[in-house]
Amino acid sequence: MANSSAFLALRDQVLDLAHLRAGDRLLDIGAGTGLLALAAAPRVAHVSALDVSPAMCGHLERKFERLGTDNAQVLVNTATDLPMPDGSVDVVVSNYCFHHLRDTDKVRALEQIRRVLRPGGRLVFADMMFRVGVARRRDRAVMALLARRMLRLGPAGLLRLLKNAIRLLAGRGEHPADAEWWRTTLKRAGFVDVAVQALEHEGGIARARAPA
């Protein structure tokens, strides 16, 4: 995403598609600085904000305290091992988290989400949605767009572009999946009413429900 206004627009789109209700218990996976969790907390009964980084979780806890938010908890854990009981969540949201996971771990994360969602519970997430490669037109366009963004930053951007290329060649880069992969994998994981939309930039939004 190019700027904060685009992230705010994407946040609003994710939460609108989640159809939040006053009685919902919500889980935000990869909560980070709280983009989704902070906006969702006034609209639901309870928020669980999960992130793998203890430092990020501490930062988010202090944000909740400053705001006087008393219906939220912060959890340090991974998307592949959700520390919550079966069927304990009404809605799961996430923003730009899953591309950090390899495909096998994305599948494990979806299995965990299915487990913690109540029957009929909703899943909505935004993420990078393309494959690193040149075989498909959209993938080529996205990679060119990302390269142009970095190069506009001058020497620092060029250095970042080179570092990313080295990480990718070493197998240590990010692992985005395209919209079709998500569509197929969500269905295989047992979700229903699956809809995945690739956006104009590198991202996309997916939504689905646990079977009732």
Buried (B, 14 or more C-beta within 10 A) or exposed (E): BEEEEEBEEBBEBBBEBBEBEEEBBBBBBBBBEBBBBBBBBEBBEBBBBBBBEEEBBEBBBEBBEEEEBEEBEBBBBBBBEBEBEEEBBBBBBBBBBBBBBEEEBBBBBBEBBBBBBBEEBBBBBBBBBBBBEEEEEBBEBBBEBBBEBBEEEEEEBEEBBEEBEEEEEEEEBEBBBBBEBBBEBBEEBEBEEBEBBBBEBBBBBBBBBBEE
